[in-house]
Amino acid sequence: KSMVLGEAWFGQAKKMSNVLFLNIGSCIGMGIIINDKLYHGHSGFSGEFGHIQMIPKGELCYCGRIGCLETVASGNALVKKAITQIKQDKHSLVTKIVNGNYEEIKLSTIINAMQHGDQFSLELLEEASDYIARGISTLLHLFNPEAIIIGGDMAEAGDLLLNTLQQKLNKYVMVQIKKDSKLILSELHQTAGLLGAIPVVMSNRFLNYQELL
């Protein structure tokens, strides 16, 4: 939620009234702005995008449910899959980057390998993007936003991620809805959440000041 406020005040969502922000990193979350207002939901739990079910008989998620999006498309999921397959003798530039120390593999390592054309890392991105695109298609059909902004560690993959998602969305989204909504990368990188805290603090200070009057 803080990150989408950062985008609304300082980033890609300026001058937008209806926008979704996807934070794709170790986990997957979402911030929602509807009609210029941050949407919290009834109990404040809106935006749990990472916990929609993708695979009915999939892996157990830390939330206690089975086959959540996070179990197949988050940074943690990619790292886990990379370590498992490389230990099974899958050839990858990732092994060279970490000097064979599997415990040093991080999402940034995999993205680095992708950007150098590593086939294995690109296959990981391809698979994860398909799941993410299926989730995004649901969001587009439900919310019809002006834009969906992709942020978080995964966004560091840049056009590799964006172009793959755009291609996948062609399979899952109605043409007219896809035309009406932009899919863009955050330009704030890791500062989005920090910048988003500024309007929260300012509004709280203002309210407290008003109460003193």
DAFEN-V5114 format. One line per field, one symbol per residue. phi: phi as a letter, one per 20 degrees, with the letter a starting at -180 (. if undefined). psi: psi as a letter, one per 40 degrees, with the letter a starting at -180 (. if undefined). burial: I if it has 9 or more other C-alpha atoms within 8 Angstrom, else O. A space follows every 10 residues. Layout:
phi->???
psi->???
burial->???
//
This chain:
phi->.ffffgffec cfegmddcbd cdedbgcccb dcdclmcfed ngdndfneff defdcgdeff effoedmfgf fccfgffffg fffffffemf fafggffelm egfefcgfff fgfgfdnfff fffffgffff ffffffgfff fedlffbdde cngffffmfg fffffgfffg eddggffffe cedcefdelf egffffffff ffffffffff fff
psi->ddddddddde aeeheidhii hhhhbdahih ihhhfeihhd ideeeiefde fihdhdfaih ieeeihfidd eeeidddddd dddddddffh hidddddefe gdeehidddd ddddeeehdd dddddddddd dddddddddd dddfidihhh aaddeeebdd dddddddddd deihddddde hihiiieebe eddddddddd dddddddddd de.
burial->IIIIIIIIII IIIIOIIIII IIIIIIIIII IIIIOOOIII OOOOOIOIII IIIIOOOIOI IOOOOIIIII IIIIIIIIIO OIIOIIOOOO OIOIIOIIOO OOOOIOIOII IOIIIOOIOI IIOIIIIIII IIIIIIIOII IOOIIIIIII IIIIIOIOOO IIOIIIOIII OIIOOOIIOI IIIIIIOOIO OIIIIIIOIO OOOOOOOOOO OOO
//
